[in-house]
Amino acid sequence: MQLYVDKISELIRSNEFLYKIHSFDSGAFMIDLWIDKDFYCIQLFENKFGISQVIEEVDFSTIPDKVYAQWESFKSELEKVMRNRNFR
């Protein structure tokens, strides 16, 4: 999963957004991502990719809003979020 964390980091850095990476003993990773005033949580676990927009009206959940089994599908969603600043 570290390979994908590096790829995600590069995508985020190239767009100059603020982010923070967390790693866990289980091998999972979580990336906090701030785009303007919006906060997203990216989760990498069990060879899957998850993304959630964290908003005040909804409590944080460890279950991602969207889950992708394929890197290219997830990458496309992440690029769309960063480009359009639109998640839903």
C-alpha positions as a Python dict, from the first residue, in 0.01 Angstrom:
ca = {
    (1, 'M'): (0, 0, 0),
    (2, 'Q'): (297, 232, 52),
    (3, 'L'): (333, 260, -326),
    (4, 'Y'): (-20, 401, -349),
    (5, 'V'): (35, 634, -54),
    (6, 'D'): (331, 775, -247),
    (7, 'K'): (123, 811, -565),
    (8, 'I'): (-158, 985, -375),
    (9, 'S'): (91, 1214, -202),
    (10, 'E'): (233, 1318, -538),
    (11, 'L'): (-114, 1393, -676),
    (12, 'I'): (-199, 1604, -373),
    (13, 'R'): (137, 1784, -368),
    (14, 'S'): (110, 1873, -736),
    (15, 'N'): (-219, 2050, -655),
    (16, 'E'): (-66, 2221, -350),
    (17, 'F'): (-325, 2101, -99),
    (18, 'L'): (-251, 2045, 268),
    (19, 'Y'): (-245, 1680, 381),
    (20, 'K'): (-124, 1451, 656),
    (21, 'I'): (-50, 1078, 640),
    (22, 'H'): (-123, 834, 922),
    (23, 'S'): (-7, 471, 923),
    (24, 'F'): (-136, 191, 1141),
    (25, 'D'): (9, -135, 1270),
    (26, 'S'): (-252, -320, 1064),
    (27, 'G'): (-86, -194, 745),
    (28, 'A'): (-370, 49, 674),
    (29, 'F'): (-310, 414, 593),
    (30, 'M'): (-523, 723, 632),
    (31, 'I'): (-459, 1053, 460),
    (32, 'D'): (-623, 1371, 587),
    (33, 'L'): (-676, 1613, 298),
    (34, 'W'): (-784, 1975, 315),
    (35, 'I'): (-915, 2134, -4),
    (36, 'D'): (-1004, 2495, 63),
    (37, 'K'): (-1248, 2470, 356),
    (38, 'D'): (-1339, 2106, 287),
    (39, 'F'): (-1189, 1812, 473),
    (40, 'Y'): (-1154, 1465, 323),
    (41, 'C'): (-1033, 1137, 463),
    (42, 'I'): (-865, 888, 230),
    (43, 'Q'): (-829, 533, 357),
    (44, 'L'): (-613, 257, 215),
    (45, 'F'): (-687, -85, 359),
    (46, 'E'): (-701, -448, 247),
    (47, 'N'): (-600, -350, -110),
    (48, 'K'): (-894, -110, -129),
    (49, 'F'): (-918, 267, -148),
    (50, 'G'): (-1177, 472, 37),
    (51, 'I'): (-1267, 839, 41),
    (52, 'S'): (-1505, 1040, 258),
    (53, 'Q'): (-1587, 1404, 292),
    (54, 'V'): (-1597, 1487, 661),
    (55, 'I'): (-1864, 1742, 746),
    (56, 'E'): (-1985, 1876, 1080),
    (57, 'E'): (-2338, 1749, 1031),
    (58, 'V'): (-2226, 1385, 1013),
    (59, 'D'): (-2009, 1211, 1272),
    (60, 'F'): (-1680, 1071, 1148),
    (61, 'S'): (-1702, 705, 1052),
    (62, 'T'): (-1428, 452, 991),
    (63, 'I'): (-1635, 327, 696),
    (64, 'P'): (-1558, 532, 383),
    (65, 'D'): (-1840, 697, 186),
    (66, 'K'): (-1698, 552, -135),
    (67, 'V'): (-1477, 243, -177),
    (68, 'Y'): (-1280, 140, -483),
    (69, 'A'): (-1111, -193, -551),
    (70, 'Q'): (-910, -59, -846),
    (71, 'W'): (-642, 210, -829),
    (72, 'E'): (-744, 377, -1157),
    (73, 'S'): (-1107, 417, -1044),
    (74, 'F'): (-998, 568, -714),
    (75, 'K'): (-741, 794, -882),
    (76, 'S'): (-1009, 922, -1119),
    (77, 'E'): (-1239, 1007, -825),
    (78, 'L'): (-959, 1180, -633),
    (79, 'E'): (-861, 1386, -936),
    (80, 'K'): (-1225, 1484, -987),
    (81, 'V'): (-1255, 1594, -623),
    (82, 'M'): (-937, 1801, -643),
    (83, 'R'): (-1026, 1952, -979),
    (84, 'N'): (-1392, 2030, -917),
    (85, 'R'): (-1385, 2043, -539),
    (86, 'N'): (-1700, 1836, -562),
    (87, 'F'): (-1745, 1505, -385),
    (88, 'R'): (-2109, 1409, -387),
}
